[in-house]
Amino acid sequence: MTSSEQTDVVVIGAGYAGIAAAMALQDHKEVRVLEASDRIGGRAWTVRDAQGRAIDRGAHYLGVKHRALMALIDELGYSDQLVDYVEGFGPDPCSVSDMAGRRVVTAVSDTYLKIQGLDAAAPVREQAAMLRALAEMAALTQLVDAEQPALTPGAERLDTITFAEYIESKTLPPWFADLMYSGVRGVWSQSPENMSVLSVFWYMKTNGGFSEIFCDQEGSPQQYGLRCGAGTLLERWAEKLLHPPELKQRVTRIETHESGCLVTTDNGTTLACEHVIVAITPGQLRHISFDPVLPEPIMNLSKGAPGFSIKASVFYKAPWWRNGLGKEKHVFGWLNGRGKGGIDWMLDMSGKTDSDFKLVCFITPELLDPLPRDEWEDAVRQAIVDLTQNPHAGEFESIDMIDWRDVEGVQCGPNTNFRPGMLTAAAPWWGRPLHGRIHLGAAEFSDRFCGYLEGAIHNGRRAASAVLGQTATNSRSKMGRVAQRLLRRMKRAS
Ligand SMILES: Cc1cc2nc3c(=O)[nH]c(=O)nc-3n(C[C@H](O)[C@H](O)[C@H](O)COP(=O)(O)OP(=O)(O)OC[C@H]3O[C@@H](n4cnc5c(N)ncnc54)[C@H](O)[C@@H]3O)c2cc1C
């Protein structure tokens, strides 16, 4: 990129959302994608281990309802790379939940909604309390306005309290309160103390309800993965861009004028354009200086609670968890109780295979933060043994660990979560272009499948449609003049 250029649209960030936006625009507009990192993908990041096996350090799960992603896999010829994890679980597998001192092994057939820990064999009175709480959550989720969460009936009230306060306000069996707590940590990698009730129900609504996101069985968003990796799929997709994403171009400043925008990167280059799609996680917005500044409630979203994903992919020679509990029980997952530390959540990710047996686990920051990096592996090994109560669990062949808090340009995973007050305060600008030209394109702002790859694709395309809707009347030559004028103004100013 030379020091000053022009284009129609600048997309900031080459994750799934940014690439989806650019793909949707490129037949109509000239698009440039600027990426801060030396790789594309953002939170979709596939690496290869010494044996050449693909490891998804970020996103890996997808489900049949993720239609855009499934269509993309088909279009790019990657359908044979789909791995059905549920098929690998075998018939009626079990899960282990260790909640409030109550360690329960439950077969899927003994759970409600096939959700880990929703124990249909619990004492009847406790089941009744659990079902009442689930019914209330289902009803509240139904009421949520996915496009405009602040228009949800009672939104202000739901946005004043945290999800932890909501859980505590109920009379629940302690094991079920713990399960709700741990479920939130498992899905969002964040503590319910840092998330507003409205934001939790909104997220659930965009994903089709809690029964969708907390289920790991057939039809759920956790059913499939890609043998080649979700990052590899994106790389193939991005090869179809007319202008390849430009790496190591961290955007530091966006000026908006009546007639267009000026986008500046950390190596001093500037692009003039009509519209900017900012496809980065909200937490990263604060590293860009906006002139004029963005509305305060929008900037406040960047102070949301970033998910603290520390993810490990653990390979074993033998699947000790299959029949590991005797009586031919296959354990597909473990969920750890509130405050237990170690591992929050662990799942079988092998699929139907005779080799490369793999578990994925999400590790609590409390376990690793006090330790130097070279002690992490031993700590995680011990935590896996403690969680499973099986010494063979410590005998893994290899482990890949990533702390997403350290990944430049992202520093969160899987999401940024919104604290009380944030969603309602941002309502006047939610889903609308800021200063008429800046579009928030990341997965966090999606009104469908928020927080997932599917949501990133959906929101990237939504931002692209907004650009096309708005610029439909602008001819290319007019845009060129606008860009020239902005560049002249910028040069004068410097
Ligand atoms: C550990 C983990 C597990 C997950 N598991 C799943 C899963 O199983 N299934 C699923 O569907 N989803 C999962 N997700 C979520 C999924 O990865 C995200 O929803 C999705 O990838 C977000 O895409 P995005 O394009 O919106 O943002 P990102 O992927 O964050 O992309 C943003 C890009 O912008 C770049 N950037 C940031 N600031 C700047 C700047 N100033 N200038 C230029 N570039 C910049 C970043 O470097 C990054 O490449 C997971 C995420 C994590 C971290």
The ligand as an ORCA input file, in Angstrom:
! r2SCAN-3c Opt
* xyz 0 1
  C     -11.230    -20.373     21.610
  C     -12.388    -20.035     20.718
  C     -13.304    -21.011     20.404
  C     -14.390    -20.724     19.576
  N     -15.204    -21.736     19.218
  C     -16.128    -21.529     18.253
  C     -16.775    -22.631     17.656
  O     -16.497    -23.770     18.009
  N     -17.700    -22.366     16.687
  C     -17.961    -21.112     16.247
  O     -18.788    -20.944     15.346
  N     -17.335    -20.045     16.802
  C     -16.410    -20.230     17.767
  N     -15.690    -19.189     18.263
  C     -16.108    -17.824     17.894
  C     -15.655    -17.454     16.484
  O     -14.300    -17.725     16.369
  C     -15.909    -15.962     16.286
  O     -17.271    -15.672     16.496
  C     -15.562    -15.490     14.872
  O     -14.368    -16.064     14.411
  C     -15.432    -13.976     14.898
  O     -15.100    -13.517     13.617
  P     -14.962    -11.962     13.329
  O     -14.516    -11.837     11.932
  O     -16.185    -11.268     13.788
  O     -13.811    -11.424     14.311
  P     -12.288    -11.893     14.450
  O     -12.136    -13.310     14.112
  O     -11.845    -11.453     15.804
  O     -11.515    -11.064     13.342
  C     -11.131     -9.731     13.538
  C      -9.826     -9.473     12.815
  O      -9.567     -8.075     12.898
  C      -8.176     -7.868     13.093
  N      -8.012     -6.544     13.701
  C      -8.286     -6.152     14.975
  N      -8.011     -4.835     15.139
  C      -7.565     -4.390     13.937
  C      -7.133     -3.125     13.467
  N      -7.104     -2.038     14.263
  N      -6.726     -3.008     12.178
  C      -6.763     -4.090     11.338
  N      -7.158     -5.315     11.738
  C      -7.565     -5.465     13.018
  C      -7.790     -9.028     13.993
  O      -6.393     -9.269     13.936
  C      -8.632    -10.167     13.436
  O      -7.935    -10.874     12.440
  C     -14.579    -19.418     19.075
  C     -13.652    -18.429     19.381
  C     -12.565    -18.736     20.183
  C     -11.545    -17.672     20.466
*
